[in-house]
Amino acid sequence: MPDGTALQSLAELDARMVRATRRLRLLQAVSWKQRVQREFLDRWRRGVHRLPEPDYVPEDHAEVRAELRAIAQACDPHQPLGLYIRRTADSWHTAALLLESVGTAAVTDHSIRLFGRPGDALPGGTVSGVDAAMHFIRIADELDAELRAVDTDDDAVEAPVVRERLQQDMDGFFGPGKVSVELDADLIAKAAAGPTRIRLRTGAAFSEYDIHQLREHEAFVHTLTALNGREQPHFASLSRTSPRIIATQEGLATFAELITGHIDIERMKRISLRILAIDMALRGADFIDVFRFFLDAGQREPESFSSAARVFRGVPVTGGAAFTKDGVYLAGLVRVHTFFRWCLRQKKLALTHRLFAGKMTLEDVFDLAPAFESGAIAPPHYLPPWAKRANGLAGILAFSLFANTIRLDKVDIENLDALPRLFGVAESEPREAGR
């Protein structure tokens, strides 16, 4: 662990990196205006099927890139905090190159460097993100009719009501005035979160599932980790959404939905459809092809446009290019879920709390262990309610570890009396009454 002088030097490099990257707004620069959606759908409904025309403004970040290279070169990669700063600076450098090429196919290569491809293998197995996406879509489609028959949550809640509910939740959890919930007419996504502000799209309607997902995903992960990063005594970059942490952040946020029981199969299907759509675009599909793909999957026209627009953010809409960020939700979920299960198996659940101390990768949790132990990085000020309940979290993860050992193709589900034999329990063994 560095001494006081070395720590101060690293903190100064970190502060330089934060200052250098203040103008790098990756998602904001590639996102489409609401006007593009209105014009496209108006033409579509009149039978005019013409590609949308989003506006981009390429940015010159040569000075920023030079500064980021200087910061990275000044870091000792053999020192954990130096390696963290170097990796973060390198990811911002790639983001700067992407912003300089918005509107061109070159965005695709930079995006792949940051977020990977849909066909990349998932950790711990031989299946890819595309394989996993097809799995969840197949299950959702098989269950579709049955779920419609039993689902009673049909009442949509309007955005102003959702705003009031979430604002009360934010004031109760973070304290009054700490986080504001606002309506935004220009937002294409239904919601977006920053350190002190959560935005909801004006005019959007939300299901109860949506509201719970917003709370767990946006507020109790994205906003919470940003606020914890701001509490850090030395490294302000832990409050910033650097490109290298996006996969872990989105994976953790989606895991939060899963662990709290607030992710539904339709949500998994939406995430999965985006992965297949990215793969389609990379293989040559244009915007209209991808828009039709979402329509055929059962999404309404505004949602299909929004989904397709996410795939073509920052790139030409004519096919062969894509913004690959949406592939990280499923891949990140698998990685984070595996991390939590590993921590349980190794009796190191306390490690999971470090993931909330700021915005960092799973790799950082291990690499920065000396910094946590010395106090150079402070423990999280806020924790999501589910992460505080160690016993409940351990119970869910323990069951997950056990359930994964059961092969359903070996289970005669119509003869459940055979289950004791499957698990090695003698049938003559007396059963205990009650719990």
C-alpha positions in Angstrom: 0.0 0.0 0.0 1.4 3.4 -0.9 2.7 5.7 1.9 1.1 9.1 2.5 3.2 10.9 -0.1 2.5 8.2 -2.8 -1.2 8.2 -1.9 -1.4 12.0 -2.3 0.3 11.7 -5.7 -2.2 9.0 -6.8 -5.1 11.2 -5.5 -3.8 14.1 -7.6 -3.7 11.9 -10.7 -7.2 10.8 -10.0 -8.4 14.4 -9.6 -6.7 15.3 -12.9 -8.6 12.4 -14.6 -11.9 13.6 -13.2 -11.2 17.2 -14.4 -10.1 16.0 -17.9 -13.2 13.9 -18.4 -15.9 16.2 -17.2 -17.1 17.0 -20.8 -17.1 13.4 -21.9 -20.8 12.5 -21.9 -20.9 9.2 -23.7 -24.6 8.3 -23.6 -25.8 11.8 -23.9 -23.7 12.4 -27.0 -25.0 9.3 -28.9 -28.7 9.4 -27.7 -31.4 10.5 -30.1 -33.8 13.4 -29.5 -37.5 12.7 -29.1 -38.1 14.6 -32.3 -36.5 11.8 -34.3 -39.0 9.3 -32.9 -42.0 11.5 -33.6 -41.0 12.1 -37.2 -40.2 8.5 -37.9 -43.4 7.1 -36.4 -45.5 9.8 -38.1 -44.1 8.8 -41.5 -44.4 5.1 -40.7 -48.1 5.3 -39.9 -48.6 7.1 -43.2 -46.9 4.2 -45.0 -43.6 6.0 -45.6 -40.9 3.6 -44.4 -37.8 5.8 -44.4 -34.8 5.5 -42.2 -34.6 8.0 -39.3 -32.1 10.9 -39.4 -30.6 11.5 -36.0 -28.3 14.5 -35.5 -24.8 14.1 -34.2 -22.1 16.6 -33.4 -18.6 15.1 -33.5 -16.5 16.4 -30.7 -12.8 17.2 -30.7 -11.1 15.7 -27.6 -7.5 15.7 -28.7 -6.4 17.7 -25.6 -8.4 15.4 -23.3 -6.8 12.3 -24.9 -3.3 13.7 -24.5 -4.0 14.4 -20.8 -5.4 10.9 -20.3 -2.3 9.4 -21.9 -0.1 11.5 -19.6 -2.1 10.4 -16.5 -1.9 6.7 -17.5 1.8 6.9 -18.2 2.4 8.5 -14.8 0.7 5.5 -13.0 2.6 2.5 -11.7 0.7 -0.5 -13.1 2.3 -2.7 -10.4 0.6 -0.7 -7.7 -3.2 -1.5 -7.3 -4.4 2.1 -7.2 -2.1 3.0 -10.0 -3.4 0.2 -12.1 -7.0 1.2 -11.3 -6.3 4.8 -12.5 -4.5 3.6 -15.6 -7.3 1.3 -16.6 -9.9 4.0 -16.0 -8.0 6.6 -18.0 -7.6 4.1 -20.9 -11.3 3.5 -21.0 -12.0 7.2 -21.0 -9.5 7.5 -23.9 -11.5 5.0 -25.9 -14.7 6.9 -25.1 -13.1 10.1 -26.3 -12.2 8.4 -29.6 -15.8 7.2 -29.9 -17.2 10.7 -29.3 -14.9 12.1 -32.0 -16.3 9.6 -34.5 -20.1 9.8 -33.7 -22.3 9.2 -36.8 -19.7 6.9 -38.4 -19.1 3.2 -38.5 -15.9 3.7 -36.5 -18.1 4.0 -33.3 -18.7 0.3 -33.6 -15.1 -0.7 -33.0 -14.7 1.6 -30.0 -18.0 0.4 -28.6 -16.8 -3.3 -28.9 -13.6 -2.4 -27.1 -15.7 -1.0 -24.3 -18.7 -3.3 -24.1 -17.8 -6.4 -26.2 -19.9 -8.3 -28.8 -23.2 -10.2 -28.3 -21.4 -13.4 -29.5 -18.7 -13.2 -26.8 -18.6 -16.2 -24.4 -20.2 -15.7 -21.0 -18.0 -16.4 -18.0 -17.7 -19.9 -16.7 -19.2 -21.7 -19.7 -19.2 -22.2 -23.4 -22.4 -20.3 -24.2 -22.4 -16.8 -25.6 -24.6 -13.8 -24.9 -26.6 -14.6 -28.1 -27.2 -18.2 -26.7 -28.4 -16.9 -23.4 -30.7 -14.3 -25.1 -32.3 -17.0 -27.2 -32.8 -19.1 -24.1 -34.7 -16.4 -22.2 -36.8 -15.4 -25.3 -37.8 -19.0 -25.9 -38.9 -19.4 -22.3 -40.8 -16.1 -22.3 -42.6 -17.0 -25.6 -43.5 -20.5 -24.2 -45.0 -19.0 -21.1 -46.6 -16.0 -22.7 -50.2 -17.3 -22.9 -50.1 -18.8 -19.5 -48.7 -15.6 -17.9 -51.3 -13.4 -19.5 -54.0 -15.6 -18.1 -52.7 -15.3 -14.5 -51.1 -11.8 -14.5 -53.4 -9.4 -12.6 -51.0 -6.4 -12.7 -52.5 -4.6 -15.7 -53.0 -1.1 -14.3 -50.5 1.3 -15.7 -49.3 4.2 -13.5 -48.7 7.6 -15.1 -45.3 9.2 -14.9 -46.3 12.1 -12.5 -47.7 9.6 -10.0 -44.6 7.4 -10.3 -42.5 10.6 -9.7 -44.3 11.3 -6.5 -43.9 7.8 -5.2 -40.2 7.5 -6.1 -39.5 11.0 -4.6 -41.0 9.8 -1.3 -38.8 6.7 -1.4 -35.7 8.7 -2.2 -36.3 11.2 0.6 -36.9 8.4 3.0 -33.8 6.4 2.1 -31.2 9.1 1.2 -32.6 12.0 3.2 -34.8 15.0 2.1 -33.4 16.9 -0.9 -30.5 14.5 -1.6 -32.0 13.0 -4.8 -34.6 14.6 -7.0 -37.0 12.7 -9.3 -38.0 14.7 -12.4 -40.0 14.4 -15.6 -38.1 14.8 -18.9 -40.0 15.2 -22.2 -36.9 14.6 -24.3 -35.9 11.3 -22.8 -36.4 8.3 -25.1 -35.7 5.7 -22.4 -38.3 5.4 -19.8 -35.9 6.4 -17.0 -32.3 7.5 -16.4 -30.3 8.0 -13.2 -27.5 10.3 -12.1 -25.9 11.0 -8.8 -28.5 13.4 -7.6 -31.3 13.1 -10.2 -33.5 10.4 -11.5 -35.4 11.3 -14.7 -38.7 9.7 -16.0 -40.0 10.2 -19.5 -42.9 12.5 -19.6 -46.0 10.7 -20.8 -44.7 7.2 -20.1 -46.8 4.7 -18.2 -45.3 2.3 -15.7 -46.4 -1.0 -14.4 -45.8 -2.0 -10.7 -42.9 -4.1 -11.9 -41.5 -1.1 -13.7 -41.7 1.0 -10.5 -39.9 -1.6 -8.3 -37.3 -2.1 -11.0 -36.7 1.6 -11.1 -36.2 1.7 -7.4 -33.8 -1.2 -7.2 -31.9 -0.6 -10.5 -31.7 3.1 -10.9 -31.9 4.4 -7.4 -30.4 1.7 -5.2 -27.5 0.9 -7.6 -26.7 3.7 -10.1 -27.5 6.6 -7.8 -26.4 4.9 -4.6 -22.9 4.0 -5.9 -22.5 7.5 -7.3 -23.3 9.1 -4.0 -21.0 6.6 -2.2 -18.3 7.6 -4.7 -18.7 11.2 -3.7 -18.1 10.3 -0.1 -14.6 8.8 -0.9 -11.8 10.8 0.8 -9.2 10.5 -2.0 -10.6 9.1 -5.3 -13.4 11.2 -6.8 -13.4 9.0 -9.9 -15.3 6.4 -8.0 -18.4 8.6 -8.3 -18.1 8.7 -12.1 -19.5 6.3 -14.6 -16.3 5.5 -16.5 -16.9 3.3 -19.5 -15.0 0.4 -18.0 -17.4 0.0 -15.1 -20.6 0.0 -17.1 -20.8 -3.7 -17.5 -20.5 -4.3 -13.8 -22.9 -1.4 -13.0 -25.6 -2.7 -15.3 -25.0 -6.3 -14.2 -25.3 -5.3 -10.5 -28.4 -3.2 -11.1 -30.0 -6.1 -13.0 -28.9 -8.5 -10.2 -30.6 -6.2 -7.7 -33.9 -6.6 -9.6 -33.4 -10.4 -9.6 -32.4 -10.8 -5.9 -35.4 -8.7 -4.8 -37.8 -10.6 -6.9 -38.6 -7.6 -9.1 -37.5 -8.9 -12.5 -40.1 -10.5 -14.6 -39.7 -12.7 -17.6 -40.8 -10.0 -20.0 -38.0 -7.8 -18.7 -35.5 -10.6 -19.4 -37.1 -10.9 -22.8 -36.6 -7.2 -23.5 -32.9 -7.4 -22.5 -32.5 -10.5 -24.6 -34.2 -9.0 -27.7 -31.7 -6.1 -27.6 -28.8 -8.5 -27.7 -30.2 -10.3 -30.8 -30.9 -6.9 -32.4 -27.3 -5.8 -31.9 -26.1 -9.0 -33.5 -28.5 -8.4 -36.4 -27.2 -4.8 -36.9 -23.6 -6.0 -36.8 -24.5 -8.5 -39.5 -26.0 -5.9 -41.8 -29.6 -5.2 -40.7 -30.6 -1.6 -41.0 -32.8 0.4 -38.6 -36.1 -0.6 -40.2 -35.1 -4.3 -40.2 -34.4 -4.0 -36.4 -37.5 -1.9 -35.8 -39.6 -4.6 -37.5 -37.8 -7.3 -35.4 -39.1 -5.6 -32.2 -42.6 -5.2 -33.7 -42.7 -8.9 -34.6 -41.6 -9.7 -31.0 -44.7 -8.1 -29.7 -43.5 -4.6 -28.8 -45.6 -1.6 -29.7 -44.4 1.0 -32.2 -43.0 3.6 -29.6 -41.2 0.8 -27.6 -39.9 -0.8 -30.8 -38.5 2.5 -32.0 -36.9 3.1 -28.6 -35.4 -0.4 -28.6 -34.1 0.0 -32.1 -32.7 3.4 -31.4 -30.6 2.0 -28.5 -28.9 -0.3 -31.0 -28.1 2.4 -33.5 -26.9 5.1 -31.1 -24.0 7.0 -32.6 -23.7 4.8 -35.7 -25.1 4.9 -39.3 -28.6 3.5 -39.4 -28.0 1.7 -42.8 -26.7 -1.5 -41.2 -23.4 -3.2 -40.4 -22.8 -1.0 -37.3 -24.1 -1.0 -33.8 -23.7 0.6 -30.3 -23.1 -2.6 -28.3 -23.7 -1.4 -24.8 -27.0 -3.2 -24.3 -25.2 -6.5 -24.5 -23.7 -5.9 -21.0 -27.0 -6.2 -19.1 -27.1 -10.0 -19.5 -23.4 -10.6 -19.5 -23.0 -8.3 -16.5 -25.8 -10.1 -14.7 -24.1 -13.5 -15.1 -20.8 -12.1 -13.9 -22.3 -10.4 -10.9 -24.4 -13.4 -10.0 -21.3 -15.6 -10.2 -19.4 -13.2 -8.0 -22.0 -13.2 -5.3 -22.2 -17.0 -5.4 -18.4 -17.2 -5.2 -18.3 -14.9 -2.2 -20.9 -17.2 -0.4 -18.9 -20.4 -1.3 -15.7 -18.8 0.0 -17.4 -17.3 3.1 -16.5 -13.8 2.0 -19.9 -12.1 1.7 -18.4 -9.0 3.2 -16.6 -8.5 -0.1 -19.9 -7.9 -1.8 -20.4 -4.6 0.2 -17.2 -3.2 -1.4 -18.9 -3.3 -4.7 -21.2 -0.4 -3.5 -18.4 1.8 -2.2 -18.3 3.6 -5.6 -18.5 2.8 -9.3 -16.0 0.0 -9.9 -15.6 -3.4 -11.7 -15.6 -6.8 -10.1 -11.9 -7.0 -10.8 -11.4 -3.8 -8.7 -13.0 -5.4 -5.7 -10.1 -7.8 -5.5 -7.3 -5.6 -6.8 -8.1 -2.7 -4.5 -8.3 -4.9 -1.4 -5.2 -3.2 0.1 -6.8 0.2 -0.4 -9.9 -0.9 1.4 -8.0 -2.4 4.2 -5.8 0.7 4.7 -8.7 3.1 4.5 -7.6 4.8 1.3 -10.9 3.7 0.0 -13.8 4.1 2.5 -16.5 1.5 2.9 -19.9 2.4 1.4 -22.0 5.0 3.2 -25.2 3.6 1.8 -26.2 0.0 1.1 -29.3 -1.2 -0.7 -31.8 -2.8 1.7 -31.3 -6.3 0.3 -27.5 -6.1 0.6 -27.8 -5.2 4.3 -29.8 -8.4 5.0 -26.9 -10.8 4.9 -28.9 -13.7 6.2 -31.5 -13.4 3.5 -29.0 -12.9 0.8 -27.0 -15.9 2.0 -30.2 -18.0 2.0 -31.1 -17.1 -1.6 -27.5 -17.7 -2.9 -27.2 -21.0 -1.0 -30.4 -22.2 -2.6 -29.1 -21.1 -6.0 -25.9 -23.0 -5.5 -27.8 -26.2 -4.6 -30.5 -25.8 -7.3 -27.8 -25.6 -10.0 -26.7 -29.2 -9.1 -30.2 -30.6 -10.0 -30.8 -31.8 -13.5 -34.4 -31.3 -14.4 -34.1 -33.9 -17.2 -33.5 -36.5 -14.4 -36.5 -35.5 -12.3 -39.8 -37.3 -12.7 -41.9 -34.3 -11.8 -45.1 -36.3 -12.0 -43.8 -38.6 -9.3 -42.5 -36.3 -6.6 -42.2 -39.2 -4.2 -39.1 -40.1 -6.2 -37.4 -36.9 -5.2 -36.0 -38.2 -1.8 -34.2 -41.0 -3.7 -32.8 -38.5 -6.2 -31.3 -36.6 -3.3 -30.1 -39.6 -1.4 -32.6 -39.5 1.4 -34.0 -42.9 2.6 -37.7 -43.2 2.0 -38.1 -44.9 5.5 -36.6 -41.9 7.1 -39.3 -40.2 9.4 -40.4 -36.8 8.3 -40.3 -34.0 10.8 -43.6 -32.2 11.4 -43.9 -28.4 11.1 -41.0 -26.4 9.8 
